[in-house]
Amino acid sequence: MSKFSRYTISKFYDFAEKHYIRDYERALLVIREQLVFNEMDIVLDIGGGTGFILQEIYKDVFITINMDASKNMLQQLKNKNIFKIQGDGAFLPLKNKSISIVLLINVLHHIHEKNHRLIFQEISRILKKNGTFFMIDLYYPMTFMAKIFTIIEEFTLGKTYHKPSEKILEILNELSFTIKMVTYMGKNKWIYSIKAIKK
């Protein structure tokens, strides 16, 4: 990948992270509304990019870990209180039952669908008993405007693999999660969040 394309992706990521749920503040508001953090929590953000989310919560918890496949994005995270790991969400370099909360915010559709189940299996493996998994993602209905947005997204970031919330819930149930909350957001309900607890 060229330096130009890496730079473009990192800048587009920052833009997208701020606007997928209309704006960045709303994304954080959803997280604050649905999750409770405490000072002993160990929080992992898979696909955390430049660290937007963890920058806002690291003071509330014990340890925060920002994981992303892009070295370029991780280098932009300067906060020394947040650990950085370069890696693939389908192969998490973390011990079994070591994480309190796992975040997957606007990430899943950028990962090849063949790895979706692997990611959830890994999340299940590293979460402590009664640990929390929380994700936000989007699934477009087959409308003209949705197709246009998908074309723009794939032109800037590559092919995407959107999955409806129902499919995610099936996988989580199979992996012994208890679904606590499913929320649909936005004017057209394209965006959804899922909160689940590891049994």
C-alpha positions in Angstrom: 0.0 0.0 0.0 1.4 3.4 -0.9 2.1 6.2 1.6 -0.6 8.2 0.0 -3.2 5.6 0.3 -2.3 4.9 4.0 -2.6 8.6 4.7 -5.9 8.9 2.8 -7.3 5.9 4.7 -6.3 7.2 8.1 -7.8 10.6 7.4 -11.0 9.1 5.9 -11.2 6.8 9.0 -11.2 9.8 11.3 -13.9 11.4 9.2 -16.0 8.3 9.1 -15.6 7.6 12.8 -17.0 11.1 13.5 -19.9 10.8 11.1 -21.2 7.2 11.0 -23.6 7.9 13.8 -24.2 11.4 12.5 -21.2 12.7 14.5 -18.5 11.5 16.8 -20.2 12.9 19.9 -23.3 10.7 19.3 -21.1 7.6 18.9 -19.6 8.3 22.3 -23.0 9.1 23.8 -24.3 5.7 22.7 -21.4 4.0 24.4 -21.8 6.1 27.6 -25.5 5.3 27.7 -25.2 1.6 27.3 -21.9 0.7 29.1 -20.8 1.2 32.7 -17.0 1.5 33.2 -15.2 1.0 36.5 -11.6 1.5 37.6 -10.8 -2.2 37.5 -11.9 -2.8 33.9 -9.5 -3.9 31.1 -11.0 -2.6 27.8 -10.0 -3.7 24.3 -11.0 -1.7 21.2 -10.7 -3.9 18.1 -10.1 -1.8 15.0 -9.7 1.2 17.2 -7.7 3.1 14.5 -6.3 6.3 15.9 -7.8 5.8 19.3 -10.8 8.1 19.3 -13.0 6.0 21.6 -10.3 5.0 24.1 -9.1 8.6 24.4 -12.5 9.4 26.0 -12.7 6.5 28.5 -9.1 5.6 29.5 -9.3 7.7 32.7 -12.4 5.7 33.8 -10.8 2.2 33.7 -7.7 0.3 34.7 -6.2 -0.6 31.3 -7.1 0.3 27.7 -5.8 -1.5 24.7 -6.2 -0.1 21.2 -5.8 -2.8 18.5 -5.6 -2.1 14.8 -4.1 -3.8 11.7 -2.7 -0.4 10.5 0.7 0.6 11.9 0.1 4.1 10.4 -3.1 4.6 12.4 -1.6 3.3 15.6 1.3 5.7 15.2 -1.1 8.6 15.3 -2.2 7.6 18.8 0.2 9.5 21.1 -1.5 8.9 24.5 1.0 6.8 26.5 -1.8 5.7 28.8 -3.3 3.6 26.1 -1.5 0.3 25.0 -1.2 -0.3 21.3 -1.3 -3.6 19.5 -0.9 -4.1 15.8 -2.8 -7.2 14.8 -5.8 -9.0 13.2 -9.0 -9.2 15.2 -9.4 -12.8 14.1 -6.2 -13.7 16.0 -6.1 -11.8 19.2 -2.7 -12.0 21.0 -4.3 -12.0 24.5 -4.8 -14.6 27.2 -8.1 -16.4 27.7 -10.6 -14.6 30.0 -8.3 -11.6 30.3 -10.5 -8.7 29.1 -13.5 -7.0 30.9 -15.0 -5.1 27.9 -14.5 -5.6 24.2 -15.5 -2.8 21.7 -16.0 -3.3 18.0 -17.1 0.1 16.7 -17.9 0.6 13.0 -15.3 -2.1 12.2 -17.0 -5.4 11.3 -18.0 -4.4 7.7 -14.4 -3.6 6.9 -13.3 -7.2 7.7 -13.8 -10.0 5.1 -16.9 -12.0 5.9 -14.9 -15.2 6.1 -13.3 -13.9 9.3 -16.5 -12.7 11.0 -17.1 -15.8 13.0 -13.4 -16.1 13.9 -13.5 -12.6 15.4 -16.5 -13.4 17.6 -14.9 -16.7 18.7 -11.7 -14.8 19.7 -13.8 -12.2 21.5 -15.6 -15.0 23.4 -12.2 -16.6 24.3 -10.6 -13.5 25.8 -13.6 -12.1 27.6 -13.9 -12.8 31.3 -17.0 -14.5 32.7 -19.7 -11.8 32.7 -17.5 -9.6 30.5 -19.2 -7.2 28.1 -19.1 -7.2 24.3 -20.4 -4.0 22.6 -20.5 -3.3 18.9 -21.8 -0.7 16.6 -22.1 -1.4 12.9 -24.4 -0.7 9.9 -26.4 -2.6 7.4 -27.9 -0.8 4.4 -31.4 -1.6 3.0 -31.4 -2.1 -0.7 -32.3 1.5 -1.6 -30.8 3.7 -4.3 -29.1 6.0 -1.8 -27.7 3.1 0.2 -26.1 1.7 -3.0 -24.5 5.1 -3.7 -23.1 5.3 -0.2 -21.8 1.8 -0.5 -20.0 2.6 -3.8 -18.4 5.7 -2.2 -17.3 3.7 0.8 -15.8 0.9 -1.2 -14.0 3.3 -3.5 -12.3 5.0 -0.5 -11.8 2.0 1.8 -12.1 -1.1 -0.3 -14.8 -3.8 -0.4 -17.1 -3.9 2.6 -19.0 -6.8 4.1 -22.1 -5.6 5.9 -24.0 -8.0 8.0 -27.5 -7.5 9.5 -27.9 -7.5 13.2 -29.9 -10.8 13.1 -26.9 -12.7 11.8 -24.7 -11.3 14.5 -27.1 -12.3 17.2 -27.2 -15.8 15.9 -23.4 -16.1 16.2 -23.4 -14.6 19.7 -26.1 -17.0 20.9 -24.1 -19.9 19.6 -21.1 -18.7 21.5 -22.9 -18.6 24.8 -23.5 -14.8 25.0 -26.5 -13.3 26.7 -27.9 -10.5 24.5 -28.7 -7.6 26.8 -29.6 -4.9 24.3 -30.1 -4.3 20.6 -30.6 -0.7 19.4 -31.3 0.7 16.0 -30.3 4.3 15.3 -30.5 6.9 12.6 -33.4 8.1 10.4 -33.5 4.9 8.4 -32.4 2.5 11.2 -29.3 1.6 9.2 -27.0 1.7 12.3 -27.3 -0.8 15.1 -25.6 -1.5 18.4 -25.5 -4.8 20.3 -24.6 -5.3 23.9 -23.9 -8.9 25.0 -22.6 -10.5 28.2 -20.3 -13.6 28.2 -21.8 -16.4 30.2 
